[in-house]
Amino acid sequence: MQTDLSRKLGIEHAIFGFTPFPAVAAAISRAGGFGVLGAVRYTAPDELARDLDWMQEHVDDRPYGLDVVMPAKKVEGVSEAEVEAMIPEGHRQFVKDTLGKYGVPELAEGEASGWRITGWMEQVARNQLDVAFDYPIKLLANALGSPPADVIQRAHDNDVLVAALAGSARHARKHAEAGIDIVVAQGYEAGGHTGEIASMVLTPEAVEAVAPLPVLAAGGIGSGEQIAAAFALGAQGVWLGSLWLTTTEADLHSQALTAKLLAAGSGDTVRSRALTGKPARQLRTEWTEAWDDPDGPGTLPMPLQGLLVAEAVSRIQKHEVQALLGTPVGQIVGRMNSERSVQAVFDDLTRGFERAIDRVNRIAGRG
């Protein structure tokens, strides 16, 4: 699965794997792909440095990258505490009532929430970059638009390529004008923050919009046949995220959540603002249903929603409250029906890719 981009980066397969787990990112790189570690959960620079140190020891000198969340609009001089003070009391009560309805226990006294959406704050992401550029990362990806111009320049000065996710051809063009190197065309089917255009439509539109910049196809891709289709649409690689959640290297800290993912079908996700305030595809649960109920208070804009529900999400996850337990995941969850190693996933992807190429060759009279 070679393209000009994969050859430029020195990887065997043009498969870019986004994951919050260092062990998964390292395994993706070792398998011949390109592991991209998600940084949004790292609020302390030393925590990120610790995991990048670990990756350096476990990628076998293969290339890897980092994904940060830097919003397009900068908020100056506002602390997290000041932002959190903007949350209406009625929304806090709604969270309390919903957790009470399902009997979700409190966190232990003195126990801090293990999940905070703070990476949206530009200074947090800049602190992450101060750490990251001390390591030989080869790619910096941004999940919320193009990074600021000085960040793009800093990356280029360090010989690091810059990628940005786009949900439309218009977004893709804006990224190209900003000077990024790779557009990730993320379709409606994808897990996490995503737009409203499906991958089959979005990928060729983005390819045409930013040519000759390389485009990675994302959203709803979990087989080698789908990778071949993405290449046929003009993509120079694929960006896979959800598929790694049920690998043996992933660390979800919850067998109950893993079991829900393995049992879910492609129709068991919903695009909801319940988690962060922006539309994000995730497992459909009683939690998402409560927030999407027209009789409820409705979600708050990002970042208020993420701060509001942070402790609640930690409580739900810690106590594995089945009805409320969920996670960001794409429609490809319907194919994620067994726990496999990252290498086994790659073996399956390459076999499927070969089958698709053979099929096309036969149709074209070359097989």
N, C-alpha and C positions, 0 to 999 in steps of 0.2 A: 504494500500500500504506500507507494512512493509518489511524491509530488515535488515540485520545485521547492516548496516551503519546507517539507520534511528533509530534503537534501540540504537545504541551507542551515537547518538546525542540527543536522547530524543524527536524525532519528530514523529508525527502521520503518516505522508505520506512522502515517499522518493522523494519529489518534491523540488528541489532547484531552487529558482527564482531569477535571476539576474536582477537588475533594477537600473537606476540612480536616482530613486525617493524614498526618505525615507518613504513616506506614503504607497507606494506599497510594499516595503520591509517589513515594519512592518505588513501590512495586510496579506502578505504571511505567515509570522511566526504565526500570530494569527489564521490563517486558518488551521494550522497544518503542514505547510511546513517549509522550511528554507529560509528566506529572505536574500539575499546577495546584499548589497549596493555597487554600482559602484563608485569608488573614483576618476576616472580620471579627472573629471571636477572641483575638488576642488584644487585650486591653493594656497589657504590660509588655514593654519592649523586651524584657529579659525572657519572657515566656516564648516569644517568637524566636529569639536568638537560640534558646534551648532546643526548639524543634528543628530549626534550620541546621544547627550543629548535628543533630541526629540524622537529618536527611543527608548531609554531606558524607556521613559515614556509611550510608545504606543505599545510595543511588548507583554505586559502582562506576563513578565518574561519568554517568549519563546526565544529559541536560535536564533542567527542571525550571519551573517558574513560580510566580506568586500572584495571587489575585487579591486586590484591595477594593474597598468601597469608598470612593471619593465623589461626593455629590457634585453635580454641575454647578449648583448655586452655593456659594460660600456664606457661612454664617459667622460673622466677626464677633469676638468678645462675648460669647454666650457660653456659660458653663453648663454641664449636664444637669446640675441641681436647679439652675434657673429654668432650663427647658422643662424639667420634670414638674416644676411648680405650675406650669401652664395646663396640666392635665385636670379637667373638670372633676369635681367630687362625684358627680353622678356616674361617670365612667368607672371610677374606682369602686363605687358601690355595686355596679353591675358585675365587675370581676368578682367581688366578694360573694355576691349572691349566687353567681354561676358555680363557683367553686364549692360553695356550701351545698348547693343542690345535689352535687355528685359526691359529697363527703370527702373532698380532697384535704388531707391533713396539712397542717402548717409545716414550715421548715423548722428544724431544731433551733433552739435559742442560740443566737450568735452566728447561725449558718447563713452565709451570703448566697444570693441568687447566683447560680452557675451559668446563667445565660443572659447576656446584656447586649442589646444592639447599640453599641457605642462607636463601632467602626465607621458609622456614617459621618461622624464629626471629622472634619478635614485634618485637624491637628493630630488626632489619633492615627489616621492613615499616614500622615507625614512622619510621625514617630516610627511607624512600622517600616517605612521606606528607609529611614536613617539606619535601621538594622539591616534591611534586606540588601542594600547596595554594598554591604561589607561581604556579601556572599556572591558566588559566581552564578547568580540567576541569569537566565537567558531570555526571559519573557516577563513583562509586567502587564497584567490584565486589570481592567477596571470595570466593575459591574454596573456603575451608574453614570454612563456617558463617558466622554473623553476626559482624561485627567487634565489638570491645569497645565498651561503651556510650559511652565518652568519644570514641572515633573516630567513631561515628555522629553524636554531637553536634557534633563539630568539622566534619564534612562538612556537616551542616545549617547550621551557622553560616556556612559559606562558600558556601551555596546550591548544594551538590552533592548530588545524589540518591545513595542507597546501594542497591546490589543485592547479593544473596547467592544462591549456587547451592544448590539443594535436590534431593535424590534421592528424596524421599517427601513425602506430604502432611503428615506429622508434622514433618519438617524445615521445611517451608514455614510451618507455623503458628508454630514457634519463631522463625523470622525475623520474622514479622509482630509477634509479641509483643515482640521486641527493638527494634522501631521502624524496621526497614528500609523502603524505599520500593518496591522491585521484587523479585519472586521470579523467579529463573531456574530453571525446572523442567527439570532435565537428566536425560534418559532413559538407559537402559542402553546404547543404541547409540552414545553420544557417545564422542569421543576423550578421553584423559586420565582424571583421577579421575572415577569415575562409580559409581552405585549399581546396583541390581538390578531396577528397574522400568522397563518400556519406555515410550517417549514417548507412545504412543497412550493408554496407561492413566494415566500420571502427569500429563499436562497438564491434563485436565479435573478430576482430583482436586485438584491444586494450586489451580486457578482457584476451585473451590468452597470450598477450605479457607481462603483468604485474602481472598476478595471483601470490599471492592471494590479491594484492591490489585492493580496490574497484574502479570501473569505473562508471562514470555517463555518460549517453548518452545525446548528445545535437545535435540540428539541425533538423528542420522539425517536431518537436514534439509539438502537440497542442491538443491531444485528449487522453482520457483514454485508448482507444484501442492501440494507439501508445506507451503509457507507458507500457502496458502489453507486447507489442512486444519487447520493450527495455529490460524488465526483462527476457523475454524468450531468448534473445541474451546474457544474462549474466551480464547486468548492475545491479548495486545496487541502482540506482536512476536515475532521469532525471534532466537535467539542462535546464530550460526554460527562455528565455529572451524576444523575440519578443512578445509573447502572452500577456504580461502585458501592452503594449503600448496603447491599446484601453480600458483599465479598467478605471472605474470612478475615481479611486484614482490617476491615472497618471496625470502629469502636463506638457503637451506638449506646453502650452502657445499658441496654434494655433488650432482653430477649423477647419481651412482649411486643415492643415496637418492631423488631425484626420479623416476628411472626405475622404482624399486621401487614407489613410490606410484602412478605412472601405470599400472603393470601389475597392481596388486593388485585383487582382487575383494572384494565385501562380506563374504566368508567368511574373508578373510586377516588378520583381526585377532583379538586375544585379550585378555581382561581379566586382567591379571597384576599381581602385586606386585613384579615384578623391577626396576622403575625407581626407585620411591620408598618402597616398603613398604606403600603403600595400593593397593587395586585400581585400575588405570588401563588403559584400552583403548589398545592399541598394535599395530603390525605384529607378526604372529607370526614369530619368527626362531629360530634355533638358540640364541640368548641367552635368550629367554623360555622356550624348551623346557627348557633346562638348569636354570633356577631353579624351574620347575614340576615337575621330575622328582622323584618321591617318594623316589628314592635319594639325592638331593642334601641339602644342609644346610637348605634352605628359606630363605625371605627373612626379613629382620629387620624390626622395626616402623619406621615413620617416626619420626624422620629418619635412623636408622642406615643403612637400606638405600641411601638416596640418597647419603650420604656415602661408603659403602663402594664403590659402583660408579662414582663420579664420574670418576675418572681412567680407568677401563676404558672408559666410554662415550666419553670424549674420544679415546682411542686408536682405538677402533672407527670413530668418525666420521672422524677425521683420515686414517686409512689405508684407509677405505672397504672394510672387510672384509665382503664381500657376505653371507656366511652369518649374520653377527651384526648387520648394519646395520639399524636400525629407528628408529621415532619414534612418539610418541603420535599416534593418528589414529583416527577413528571408522569405523563400518561404511559411512558414505557414501563411503569411499575407492573403492568400486566405480563411482561416477559420475565420479570425478576421473581422466579418461582423456586429457586434453590440457592443455597449458600455455596459459593464457589470461590476459589482463589482468583486474584487478579490475573495470574498467568492463564488459568483455565478460561477466563472470560476472553482474553486475547486470542487463545487458541480457537475458541468458537467464532470470534469475529473474523479471523483470517480464513477459516474454512468457509464461512458464509460468503465472504468476499470472493473467494475462488469460485464458488458455485454460481454466483451472480455473473461473474465475468465469462465463465463457460457458457452460461445460458445466453448471454448477449451475443457471444461469438457464434453460437449455433444459429440464432435468429438472423445474424448478419451473413450466414453462409461461410463462416471462417472456422467452424468447429467440426 
